[in-house]
Amino acid sequence: AGFAVGVDAGSFSDGLDFPGVAHFCEHMLFLGNEKYPDQGDFDNYLSQHDGGSNAYTDQEMTIYFNEVGMSGLEGGLERFSQFFIAPLFNVSMATKEVNAVNQEHDKNKPSAFRRTWEVMRSLANPESVVPRFYTGDKETLLRGDPSGKKVVAALQNYHTKNYCPERETGVIVANMTTDELMDLARKYYGQVPAKLNKECI
């Protein structure tokens, strides 16, 4: 079985204060929530049920996609829905995960494709969102605050503004009837709180 969510927000939604926060949010959602606080719970659960997960942050979308054996579908959906309901954004985990994002940025630097892409972006209107730095690294995320409190506050603000049903599209694929799949979607994603604010809509 498979399930995914696309969020209608990406690196163009970063804002100026914390470049890379959209990408960082994608990373942090895998690292625990109020119902399942263990940082490895989601990935461990999927691997125990012959599955796996991945995600990526694009300019205007963030995509989370997962697969799991049928026996683990409901448990996977329940855990995944918590990404959008009550993420922890633990400060100690945030400071560690900044290093992972920084390493990802360093890994991308030698890529010929990335270099070409960066040259193209640098030619865009400097007043637009296009040439902004979107991957994130230690400098742009910590902003001189090694405690991580500032970036966690930025994460919470970003999640509140952008992660709501009005901006999310979900998909579930499994050997079940459409009615059964809709029941699962309502059971788990129906708990995602609607923000109903102008920024989110």
MDAnalysis code that builds the backbone (N, CA, C; Angstrom):
import MDAnalysis as mda
import numpy as np

u = mda.Universe.empty(603, n_residues=201, atom_resindex=np.repeat(np.arange(201), 3), trajectory=True)
u.add_TopologyAttr("name", ["N", "CA", "C"] * 201)
u.add_TopologyAttr("resid", np.arange(1, 202))
u.add_TopologyAttr("resname", ["ALA", "GLY", "PHE", "ALA", "VAL", "GLY", "VAL", "ASP", "ALA", "GLY", "SER", "PHE", "SER", "ASP", "GLY", "LEU", "ASP", "PHE", "PRO", "GLY", "VAL", "ALA", "HIS", "PHE", "CYS", "GLU", "HIS", "MET", "LEU", "PHE", "LEU", "GLY", "ASN", "GLU", "LYS", "TYR", "PRO", "ASP", "GLN", "GLY", "ASP", "PHE", "ASP", "ASN", "TYR", "LEU", "SER", "GLN", "HIS", "ASP", "GLY", "GLY", "SER", "ASN", "ALA", "TYR", "THR", "ASP", "GLN", "GLU", "MET", "THR", "ILE", "TYR", "PHE", "ASN", "GLU", "VAL", "GLY", "MET", "SER", "GLY", "LEU", "GLU", "GLY", "GLY", "LEU", "GLU", "ARG", "PHE", "SER", "GLN", "PHE", "PHE", "ILE", "ALA", "PRO", "LEU", "PHE", "ASN", "VAL", "SER", "MET", "ALA", "THR", "LYS", "GLU", "VAL", "ASN", "ALA", "VAL", "ASN", "GLN", "GLU", "HIS", "ASP", "LYS", "ASN", "LYS", "PRO", "SER", "ALA", "PHE", "ARG", "ARG", "THR", "TRP", "GLU", "VAL", "MET", "ARG", "SER", "LEU", "ALA", "ASN", "PRO", "GLU", "SER", "VAL", "VAL", "PRO", "ARG", "PHE", "TYR", "THR", "GLY", "ASP", "LYS", "GLU", "THR", "LEU", "LEU", "ARG", "GLY", "ASP", "PRO", "SER", "GLY", "LYS", "LYS", "VAL", "VAL", "ALA", "ALA", "LEU", "GLN", "ASN", "TYR", "HIS", "THR", "LYS", "ASN", "TYR", "CYS", "PRO", "GLU", "ARG", "GLU", "THR", "GLY", "VAL", "ILE", "VAL", "ALA", "ASN", "MET", "THR", "THR", "ASP", "GLU", "LEU", "MET", "ASP", "LEU", "ALA", "ARG", "LYS", "TYR", "TYR", "GLY", "GLN", "VAL", "PRO", "ALA", "LYS", "LEU", "ASN", "LYS", "GLU", "CYS", "ILE"])
u.atoms.positions = np.array([
    [0.852, -1.181, 0.000],
    [0.000, 0.000, 0.000],
    [0.892, 1.237, 0.000],
    [0.317, 2.352, -0.410],
    [1.066, 3.594, -0.412],
    [0.198, 4.750, 0.041],
    [0.827, 5.751, 0.612],
    [0.089, 6.957, 1.002],
    [1.037, 8.142, 0.945],
    [0.477, 9.293, 0.608],
    [1.294, 10.485, 0.414],
    [0.477, 11.727, 0.722],
    [1.185, 12.803, 0.986],
    [0.566, 14.120, 1.142],
    [1.437, 15.142, 0.439],
    [0.802, 15.993, -0.346],
    [1.470, 17.135, -0.943],
    [0.998, 18.397, -0.254],
    [1.938, 19.204, 0.210],
    [1.620, 20.470, 0.882],
    [1.901, 21.610, -0.090],
    [0.922, 22.477, -0.244],
    [1.039, 23.584, -1.194],
    [1.879, 24.715, -0.599],
    [3.112, 24.380, -0.254],
    [4.079, 25.351, 0.277],
    [5.462, 24.727, 0.163],
    [6.423, 25.530, -0.233],
    [7.787, 25.043, -0.371],
    [8.777, 26.152, -0.087],
    [9.916, 26.075, -0.731],
    [10.992, 27.015, -0.415],
    [10.636, 28.466, -0.738],
    [9.711, 28.700, -1.669],
    [9.280, 30.060, -1.953],
    [8.535, 30.669, -0.770],
    [8.111, 29.827, 0.178],
    [7.375, 30.302, 1.357],
    [8.281, 30.529, 2.562],
    [9.594, 30.419, 2.371],
    [10.536, 30.519, 3.481],
    [10.462, 31.831, 4.249],
    [10.328, 32.933, 3.558],
    [10.502, 34.232, 4.194],
    [11.985, 34.580, 4.216],
    [12.299, 35.769, 4.670],
    [13.672, 36.271, 4.613],
    [14.499, 35.924, 5.843],
    [13.866, 35.697, 6.979],
    [14.608, 35.537, 8.230],
    [15.331, 34.195, 8.347],
    [14.705, 33.121, 7.853],
    [15.285, 31.783, 7.990],
    [15.254, 31.044, 6.648],
    [16.128, 31.397, 5.712],
    [16.179, 30.672, 4.438],
    [16.431, 29.180, 4.671],
    [15.593, 28.358, 4.058],
    [15.713, 26.908, 4.225],
    [14.764, 26.325, 5.245],
    [13.901, 27.144, 5.857],
    [13.039, 26.623, 6.926],
    [12.003, 25.635, 6.392],
    [11.555, 25.800, 5.145],
    [10.598, 24.841, 4.571],
    [11.243, 23.458, 4.454],
    [12.470, 23.426, 3.958],
    [13.211, 22.170, 3.847],
    [13.490, 21.583, 5.230],
    [13.831, 22.444, 6.167],
    [14.106, 22.003, 7.531],
    [12.852, 21.430, 8.182],
    [11.707, 22.037, 7.917],
    [10.436, 21.525, 8.436],
    [10.182, 20.110, 7.921],
    [10.445, 19.895, 6.652],
    [10.291, 18.545, 6.076],
    [11.109, 17.525, 6.866],
    [12.354, 17.863, 7.179],
    [13.216, 16.967, 7.955],
    [12.652, 16.730, 9.349],
    [12.250, 17.809, 10.022],
    [11.869, 17.727, 11.424],
    [10.572, 16.953, 11.662],
    [9.691, 16.913, 10.672],
    [8.419, 16.214, 10.873],
    [8.608, 14.714, 11.054],
    [9.729, 14.185, 10.609],
    [10.008, 12.754, 10.788],
    [10.533, 12.439, 12.191],
    [10.791, 13.469, 12.997],
    [11.529, 13.271, 14.247],
    [10.667, 13.395, 15.503],
    [9.451, 12.915, 15.421],
    [8.625, 12.825, 16.614],
    [7.472, 13.801, 16.662],
    [6.410, 13.387, 17.332],
    [5.221, 14.206, 17.529],
    [4.660, 13.886, 18.910],
    [3.617, 14.580, 19.299],
    [3.104, 14.419, 20.652],
    [2.625, 12.993, 20.923],
    [2.007, 12.356, 19.948],
    [1.490, 11.000, 20.152],
    [2.584, 9.941, 20.053],
    [3.536, 10.169, 19.158],
    [4.652, 9.236, 18.959],
    [5.955, 10.020, 19.056],
    [6.414, 10.297, 20.272],
    [7.566, 11.194, 20.460],
    [8.921, 10.613, 20.066],
    [9.022, 9.291, 19.954],
    [10.308, 8.681, 19.589],
    [10.709, 9.138, 18.185],
    [11.905, 9.676, 18.041],
    [12.351, 10.236, 16.770],
    [12.392, 9.221, 15.640],
    [12.527, 7.932, 15.955],
    [12.610, 6.929, 14.903],
    [11.353, 6.105, 14.729],
    [10.279, 6.464, 15.423],
    [9.086, 5.616, 15.440],
    [8.504, 5.385, 14.051],
    [8.327, 6.441, 13.272],
    [7.662, 6.311, 11.978],
    [8.460, 5.425, 11.028],
    [9.735, 5.728, 10.859],
    [10.564, 4.940, 9.952],
    [10.715, 3.502, 10.434],
    [10.854, 3.316, 11.744],
    [10.969, 1.959, 12.287],
    [9.693, 1.158, 12.036],
    [8.554, 1.803, 12.227],
    [7.277, 1.117, 12.007],
    [7.147, 0.683, 10.548],
    [7.449, 1.586, 9.632],
    [7.333, 1.236, 8.217],
    [8.289, 0.106, 7.843],
    [9.519, 0.163, 8.344],
    [10.482, -0.888, 7.999],
    [10.059, -2.241, 8.553],
    [9.396, -2.236, 9.706],
    [8.890, -3.484, 10.291],
    [7.734, -4.068, 9.486],
    [7.143, -3.247, 8.629],
    [6.020, -3.696, 7.799],
    [6.373, -3.583, 6.312],
    [7.637, -3.885, 6.006],
    [8.106, -3.967, 4.611],
    [7.897, -2.679, 3.834],
    [8.089, -1.552, 4.495],
    [7.862, -0.276, 3.820],
    [9.014, 0.688, 3.981],
    [8.780, 1.908, 3.587],
    [9.779, 2.961, 3.696],
    [9.136, 4.300, 3.392],
    [9.906, 5.363, 3.573],
    [9.363, 6.706, 3.372],
    [10.414, 7.619, 2.761],
    [9.940, 8.705, 2.194],
    [10.839, 9.735, 1.689],
    [10.044, 11.029, 1.532],
    [10.751, 12.108, 1.248],
    [10.109, 13.407, 1.070],
    [11.064, 14.334, 0.338],
    [10.529, 15.394, -0.224],
    [11.375, 16.425, -0.818],
    [10.643, 17.763, -0.791],
    [11.426, 18.819, -0.733],
    [10.892, 20.176, -0.742],
    [11.221, 20.828, -2.069],
    [10.190, 21.199, -2.795],
    [10.353, 21.903, -4.060],
    [10.084, 23.393, -3.821],
    [10.078, 24.167, -4.886],
    [9.867, 25.605, -4.710],
    [8.467, 25.919, -4.167],
    [7.449, 25.245, -4.708],
    [6.067, 25.573, -4.330],
    [5.320, 24.409, -3.688],
    [5.982, 23.289, -3.504],
    [5.336, 22.106, -2.915],
    [6.323, 21.375, -2.017],
    [5.793, 20.692, -1.013],
    [6.566, 19.737, -0.232],
    [5.805, 18.418, -0.282],
    [6.497, 17.361, -0.686],
    [5.856, 16.073, -0.924],
    [6.408, 15.018, 0.038],
    [5.502, 14.296, 0.688],
    [5.846, 13.184, 1.575],
    [5.203, 11.930, 0.987],
    [6.010, 10.885, 0.740],
    [5.450, 9.675, 0.145],
    [5.994, 8.431, 0.855],
    [5.119, 7.457, 1.020],
    [5.433, 6.289, 1.844],
    [4.814, 5.033, 1.250],
    [5.419, 3.900, 1.568],
    [4.828, 2.614, 1.216],
    [4.933, 1.692, 2.410],
    [4.009, 0.730, 2.486],
    [3.963, -0.163, 3.635],
    [3.152, -1.396, 3.264],
    [3.463, -2.544, 3.882],
    [2.656, -3.737, 3.690],
    [1.244, -3.499, 4.199],
    [0.282, -4.198, 3.625],
    [-1.112, -3.962, 3.984],
    [-1.365, -4.103, 5.482],
    [-0.652, -5.015, 6.145],
    [-0.870, -5.209, 7.580],
    [-0.480, -3.982, 8.397],
    [0.352, -3.122, 7.821],
    [0.800, -1.938, 8.545],
    [0.167, -0.642, 8.068],
    [-0.830, -0.750, 7.189],
    [-1.378, 0.466, 6.593],
    [-2.004, 1.407, 7.626],
    [-2.894, 0.884, 8.461],
    [-3.579, 1.771, 9.426],
    [-2.599, 2.400, 10.404],
    [-1.671, 1.604, 10.911],
    [-0.677, 2.142, 11.834],
    [0.202, 3.186, 11.176],
    [0.524, 2.965, 9.903],
    [1.321, 3.936, 9.172],
    [0.569, 5.235, 8.956],
    [-0.704, 5.124, 8.582],
    [-1.519, 6.314, 8.384],
    [-1.684, 7.103, 9.678],
    [-1.888, 6.382, 10.774],
    [-2.057, 7.064, 12.057],
    [-0.803, 7.853, 12.415],
    [0.357, 7.224, 12.269],
    [1.613, 7.901, 12.594],
    [1.884, 9.066, 11.642],
    [1.615, 8.845, 10.370],
    [1.877, 9.880, 9.377],
    [0.976, 11.099, 9.589],
    [-0.268, 10.869, 9.955],
    [-1.192, 11.987, 10.158],
    [-0.711, 12.925, 11.252],
    [0.069, 12.386, 12.198],
    [0.566, 13.218, 13.297],
    [1.597, 14.253, 12.829],
    [2.191, 14.045, 11.638],
    [3.080, 15.054, 11.060],
    [2.339, 16.391, 10.933],
    [1.045, 16.289, 10.661],
    [0.243, 17.462, 10.332],
    [-0.638, 17.918, 11.491],
    [-0.640, 17.130, 12.566],
    [-1.492, 17.437, 13.715],
    [-0.701, 18.053, 14.859],
    [0.353, 17.370, 15.316],
    [1.051, 17.842, 16.517],
    [2.525, 17.465, 16.513],
    [3.329, 18.032, 15.586],
    [4.772, 17.739, 15.601],
    [5.431, 18.316, 16.850],
    [6.487, 17.656, 17.312],
    [7.149, 18.112, 18.535],
    [8.075, 19.304, 18.309],
    [8.839, 19.286, 17.240],
    [9.856, 20.299, 16.988],
    [10.740, 20.472, 18.228],
    [11.258, 19.344, 18.693],
    [12.117, 19.317, 19.872],
    [13.397, 20.121, 19.611],
    [13.747, 20.996, 20.545],
    [14.899, 21.881, 20.364],
    [16.198, 21.096, 20.224],
    [16.392, 20.079, 21.075],
    [17.639, 19.315, 21.005],
    [17.745, 18.555, 19.683],
    [16.616, 18.056, 19.174],
    [16.634, 17.383, 17.877],
    [16.882, 18.386, 16.754],
    [16.352, 19.594, 16.910],
    [16.515, 20.619, 15.872],
    [17.985, 20.973, 15.681],
    [18.700, 21.144, 16.778],
    [20.118, 21.512, 16.660],
    [20.925, 20.391, 16.009],
    [20.533, 19.139, 16.250],
    [21.209, 18.015, 15.599],
    [20.839, 17.944, 14.118],
    [19.566, 18.165, 13.817],
    [19.110, 18.023, 12.436],
    [19.631, 19.145, 11.550],
    [19.961, 20.281, 12.136],
    [20.602, 21.356, 11.366],
    [21.875, 20.820, 10.724],
    [22.607, 19.979, 11.448],
    [23.839, 19.396, 10.902],
    [23.542, 18.507, 9.701],
    [22.433, 17.762, 9.762],
    [22.068, 16.898, 8.638],
    [21.734, 17.734, 7.404],
    [21.005, 18.828, 7.601],
    [20.675, 19.719, 6.489],
    [21.945, 20.365, 5.933],
    [22.842, 20.752, 6.829],
    [24.109, 21.352, 6.405],
    [24.940, 20.366, 5.577],
    [24.960, 19.100, 6.008],
    [25.696, 18.068, 5.268],
    [25.074, 17.845, 3.890],
    [23.741, 17.898, 3.827],
    [23.061, 17.737, 2.541],
    [23.444, 18.872, 1.589],
    [23.506, 20.084, 2.137],
    [23.920, 21.235, 1.318],
    [25.351, 21.052, 0.813],
    [26.268, 20.626, 1.702],
    [27.665, 20.413, 1.307],
    [27.776, 19.322, 0.239],
    [26.955, 18.281, 0.370],
    [26.963, 17.182, -0.598],
    [26.529, 17.657, -1.982],
    [25.615, 18.632, -1.999],
    [25.087, 19.111, -3.284],
    [26.030, 20.059, -4.019],
    [26.972, 20.651, -3.306],
    [27.826, 21.680, -3.906],
    [28.580, 21.200, -5.155],
    [29.160, 19.989, -5.173],
    [29.923, 19.580, -6.369],
    [29.061, 19.201, -7.568],
    [27.747, 19.061, -7.380],
    [26.872, 18.601, -8.451],
    [26.829, 19.605, -9.603],
    [27.120, 19.127, -10.813],
    [27.080, 20.000, -11.994],
    [25.663, 20.522, -12.216],
    [24.683, 19.671, -12.000],
    [23.294, 20.103, -12.164],
    [22.962, 21.235, -11.190],
    [23.377, 21.065, -9.927],
    [23.098, 22.085, -8.917],
    [23.796, 23.404, -9.261],
    [25.023, 23.301, -9.719],
    [25.769, 24.518, -10.058],
    [25.074, 25.276, -11.203],
    [24.651, 24.528, -12.219],
    [23.945, 25.146, -13.342],
    [22.641, 25.789, -12.869],
    [21.922, 25.070, -12.021],
    [20.654, 25.563, -11.483],
    [20.870, 26.857, -10.689],
    [21.927, 26.893, -9.887],
    [22.205, 28.079, -9.075],
    [22.573, 29.280, -9.951],
    [23.316, 29.043, -11.041],
    [23.640, 30.127, -11.962],
    [22.359, 30.678, -12.596],
    [21.469, 29.783, -13.008],
    [20.199, 30.212, -13.604],
    [19.381, 31.030, -12.602],
    [19.330, 30.582, -11.363],
    [18.538, 31.289, -10.353],
    [19.133, 32.657, -10.039],
    [20.454, 32.744, -10.104],
    [21.116, 34.009, -9.780],
    [20.789, 35.108, -10.787],
    [20.305, 34.727, -11.965],
    [19.963, 35.695, -12.999],
    [18.537, 36.224, -12.874],
    [17.781, 35.654, -11.932],
    [16.394, 36.077, -11.746],
    [16.339, 37.442, -11.063],
    [15.184, 38.067, -11.120],
    [14.963, 39.351, -10.458],
    [15.318, 39.224, -8.975],
    [16.269, 40.006, -8.483],
    [16.683, 39.881, -7.077],
    [15.578, 40.229, -6.084],
    [14.529, 40.893, -6.546],
    [13.412, 41.226, -5.669],
    [12.411, 40.073, -5.561],
    [12.574, 39.051, -6.389],
    [11.648, 37.917, -6.379],
    [12.135, 36.842, -5.413],
    [11.325, 35.798, -5.240],
    [11.702, 34.689, -4.352],
    [12.668, 33.724, -5.031],
    [12.810, 33.791, -6.344],
    [13.553, 32.773, -7.099],
    [15.026, 32.660, -6.700],
    [15.785, 33.759, -6.548],
    [17.213, 33.592, -6.260],
    [17.557, 33.341, -4.792],
    [16.577, 33.233, -3.933],
    [16.874, 33.029, -2.515],
    [17.498, 31.655, -2.265],
    [18.320, 31.584, -1.222],
    [18.928, 30.313, -0.802],
    [17.860, 29.450, -0.129],
    [17.620, 28.255, -0.651],
    [16.461, 27.484, -0.205],
    [16.793, 26.183, 0.524],
    [18.025, 25.696, 0.422],
    [18.352, 24.418, 1.074],
    [18.464, 24.579, 2.580],
    [19.091, 25.658, 3.005],
    [19.351, 25.873, 4.424],
    [20.687, 25.294, 4.832],
    [21.348, 25.932, 5.788],
    [22.576, 25.418, 6.376],
    [22.667, 25.959, 7.808],
    [23.784, 25.709, 8.463],
    [23.919, 26.142, 9.858],
    [23.733, 27.647, 10.011],
    [24.300, 28.394, 9.069],
    [24.257, 29.848, 9.190],
    [22.838, 30.388, 9.050],
    [22.101, 29.915, 8.034],
    [20.772, 30.481, 7.782],
    [19.717, 29.968, 8.750],
    [19.937, 28.781, 9.315],
    [18.930, 28.214, 10.209],
    [19.154, 28.579, 11.679],
    [20.400, 28.543, 12.124],
    [20.662, 28.881, 13.522],
    [20.734, 30.386, 13.753],
    [21.162, 31.118, 12.751],
    [21.202, 32.581, 12.840],
    [21.919, 33.060, 14.096],
    [23.053, 32.423, 14.405],
    [23.841, 32.822, 15.564],
    [23.277, 32.384, 16.894],
    [22.285, 31.506, 16.883],
    [21.657, 31.025, 18.126],
    [21.877, 29.520, 18.258],
    [22.994, 29.083, 18.843],
    [23.284, 27.653, 18.934],
    [22.285, 26.875, 19.786],
    [21.471, 27.563, 20.583],
    [20.465, 26.871, 21.406],
    [19.366, 26.261, 20.545],
    [19.149, 26.810, 19.345],
    [18.113, 26.298, 18.450],
    [16.721, 26.836, 18.727],
    [16.566, 27.681, 19.730],
    [15.229, 28.163, 20.102],
    [14.610, 29.035, 19.016],
    [15.447, 29.846, 18.372],
    [14.915, 30.733, 17.336],
    [14.414, 29.960, 16.125],
    [15.180, 28.955, 15.711],
    [14.751, 28.206, 14.527],
    [13.532, 27.350, 14.846],
    [13.400, 26.865, 16.066],
    [12.207, 26.105, 16.452],
    [10.979, 27.013, 16.428],
    [11.125, 28.236, 16.906],
    [10.012, 29.188, 16.832],
    [9.633, 29.458, 15.382],
    [10.647, 29.563, 14.506],
    [10.381, 29.778, 13.084],
    [9.693, 28.561, 12.469],
    [10.095, 27.362, 12.885],
    [9.460, 26.130, 12.412],
    [7.984, 26.093, 12.801],
    [7.705, 26.394, 14.060],
    [6.325, 26.376, 14.540],
    [5.468, 27.376, 13.776],
    [6.034, 28.534, 13.535],
    [5.315, 29.559, 12.788],
    [5.069, 29.121, 11.346],
    [6.101, 28.547, 10.712],
    [5.965, 28.080, 9.334],
    [4.912, 26.977, 9.228],
    [4.956, 26.023, 10.155],
    [4.007, 24.906, 10.147],
    [2.585, 25.415, 10.344],
    [2.394, 26.323, 11.279],
    [1.065, 26.871, 11.546],
    [0.497, 27.592, 10.327],
    [1.348, 28.343, 9.643],
    [0.889, 29.116, 8.495],
    [0.595, 28.262, 7.265],
    [1.340, 27.170, 7.110],
    [1.298, 26.449, 5.837],
    [0.760, 25.026, 5.890],
    [0.820, 24.368, 7.033],
    [0.402, 22.966, 7.101],
    [-1.018, 22.883, 7.656],
    [-1.976, 22.938, 6.748],
    [-3.385, 22.885, 7.114],
    [-4.147, 22.222, 5.969],
    [-5.339, 21.679, 6.244],
    [-6.076, 20.963, 5.198],
    [-6.303, 21.784, 3.934],
    [-6.431, 23.103, 4.112],
    [-6.668, 23.959, 2.948],
    [-5.513, 23.915, 1.956],
    [-4.323, 23.517, 2.416],
    [-3.154, 23.482, 1.541],
    [-2.584, 22.076, 1.368],
    [-3.334, 21.064, 1.703],
    [-2.815, 19.694, 1.641],
    [-3.692, 18.814, 0.761],
    [-3.036, 17.936, 0.017],
    [-3.721, 16.946, -0.803],
    [-3.173, 15.576, -0.442],
    [-4.058, 14.663, -0.075],
    [-3.633, 13.328, 0.345],
    [-4.016, 12.263, -0.659],
    [-3.223, 11.202, -0.683],
    [-3.476, 10.056, -1.559],
    [-3.243, 8.777, -0.755],
    [-4.152, 7.823, -0.874],
    [-3.955, 6.483, -0.303],
    [-4.238, 5.478, -1.407],
    [-3.316, 4.559, -1.615],
    [-3.485, 3.506, -2.619],
    [-3.347, 2.162, -1.916],
    [-4.382, 1.336, -2.009],
    [-4.342, 0.024, -1.350],
    [-5.394, -0.878, -1.983],
    [-5.300, -2.153, -1.705],
    [-6.245, -3.139, -2.221],
    [-7.518, -3.105, -1.375],
    [-8.251, -1.992, -1.493],
    [-9.472, -1.777, -0.735],
    [-10.458, -1.033, -1.624],
    [-11.701, -1.009, -1.219],
    [-12.698, -0.268, -1.986],
    [-12.499, 1.234, -1.761],
    [-13.068, 2.025, -2.639],
    [-12.975, 3.481, -2.493],
    [-13.601, 3.935, -1.181],
    [-14.743, 3.337, -0.821],
    [-15.401, 3.701, 0.436],
    [-14.517, 3.388, 1.633],
    [-13.845, 2.243, 1.604],
    [-12.951, 1.879, 2.710],
    [-11.772, 2.847, 2.807],
    [-11.226, 3.236, 1.663],
    [-10.112, 4.189, 1.652],
    [-10.559, 5.559, 2.170],
    [-11.745, 5.983, 1.774],
    [-12.263, 7.268, 2.259],
    [-12.489, 7.235, 3.763],
    [-12.937, 6.092, 4.276],
    [-13.124, 5.964, 5.728],
    [-11.791, 6.117, 6.459],
    [-10.734, 5.506, 5.913],
    [-9.408, 5.640, 6.520],
    [-8.931, 7.085, 6.472],
    [-9.141, 7.735, 5.337],
    [-8.713, 9.131, 5.199],
    [-9.418, 10.014, 6.225],
    [-10.706, 9.820, 6.381],
    [-11.468, 10.628, 7.349],
    [-11.039, 10.320, 8.777],
    [-10.782, 9.044, 9.042],
    [-10.432, 8.634, 10.411],
    [-9.143, 9.292, 10.879],
    [-8.147, 9.355, 10.009],
    [-6.843, 9.858, 10.429],
    [-6.590, 11.305, 10.014],
    [-6.835, 11.639, 8.764],
    [-6.560, 13.007, 8.327],
    [-7.664, 13.974, 8.722],
    [-8.827, 13.426, 9.096],
    [-9.904, 14.281, 9.576],
    [-9.565, 14.978, 10.882],
    [-8.502, 14.508, 11.552],
    [-8.086, 15.125, 12.810],
    [-7.174, 16.334, 12.597],
    [-6.698, 16.521, 11.363],
    [-5.797, 17.644, 11.093],
    [-6.573, 18.941, 11.290],
    [-6.103, 19.810, 12.165],
    [-6.886, 21.023, 12.472],
    [-6.888, 22.009, 11.319],
    [-8.071, 22.456, 10.940],
    [-8.187, 23.492, 9.918],
    [-7.798, 24.835, 10.526],
    [-6.934, 25.555, 9.864],
    [-6.498, 26.844, 10.381],
    [-7.500, 27.949, 10.060],
    [-8.109, 27.857, 8.862],
    [-9.120, 28.829, 8.469],
    [-8.645, 30.276, 8.628],
    [-7.376, 30.510, 8.298],
    [-6.895, 31.886, 8.320],
    [-6.476, 32.293, 6.911],
    [-6.414, 33.570, 6.664],
    [-6.140, 34.067, 5.321],
    [-4.782, 33.633, 4.818],
    [-3.796, 33.550, 5.722],
    [-2.444, 33.169, 5.312],
    [-2.423, 31.733, 4.806],
    [-3.162, 30.860, 5.464],
    [-3.142, 29.448, 5.080],
    [-3.973, 29.197, 3.838],
    [-5.087, 29.872, 3.704],
    [-5.948, 29.661, 2.554],
    [-5.333, 30.327, 1.328],
])
